[in-house]
Amino acid sequence: MIINIHGGPESQFRPGFSSTIQYWVNELGVAVIAPNVRGSDGYGSDFLALDNAELREDSVRDIGALLDWVEAENTLDDERIIVYGGSYGGYMVLASMTHYNDRLAGAVDIVGISNFATFLENTSGYRRDLRRAEYGDERDPEMRAVFERISPLNSINRVNKPIFVIHGYNDPRVPVSEAEQVYAAVRRNGGEAWLMIAMNEGHGFSRRENQEAQREAETLFFRRVLRLE
C-alpha cells in the first residue's frame, strides 16, 4: 500500500483522475490511501489551524491513527506500506518515518522539508514571512527549540528503512539542501537512501523526460521495498 500525503499543508485531496495513482493501482497492484490530515483545507478554519506552529506533529499522529486502521482491516497488508509525498507532504513522509519506522516499509520524499529552521532560512525571501505564519518564526528562540525537536533531520537516526529522496536543483521554495542533508544523514547512519536530483527542475519535475525518469525510478523502488512481483 502507498499512503499518498498531500502538500500545502493547506491543501486537500479530492476525488479525481490521477494518472500516477492509476498507474500504481493498475500496473503495480497496490492500494492507495490519500488522507486529509489535520491542517488540510475544506473542513473549516478551526481544522485548518490544527497543525500550526507548535501543533505541527499533531498532523503526523493522524498518520499513526491511519496505520492503526490499516492494521484492523483484514484486506490490507500492514507489513508492506510506503509513505509518499511532496513539499509539505515530504515533511510528513520524513516525520512519519521518524515516528513509525517499525510500521512502515519505506518512504518517498519529494521536494520535502527536512528541517524547518534551515528551510525558513534558505527559502526564497518573497515566501519567508508567509511560511513563518504557518510554521512559526525560526528567529524566536522558543519556536526554534520546537523546530529542533520536531524536524525529521534531527531524529533520522530512528530510521532504518529505505528512503528515496527526489528534488529539483533550482527549487526556490524548498531548497535542494533540504534533500541533500537528509540523504547524507541517512547514509551516515548506515541506512539505505536513494537520491534523484534534476539539475533543470524546480519545485517538482515539470519536464516530461524527468517525469518519466522519476516514475521509472520510483517503480524500481516500490518493487524492491514492497517486494512486488
Order of alpha helices (4+ residues) and beta strands (2+ residues): beta-alpha-beta-alpha-alpha-beta-alpha-beta-alpha-alpha-alpha-beta-alpha-beta-alpha
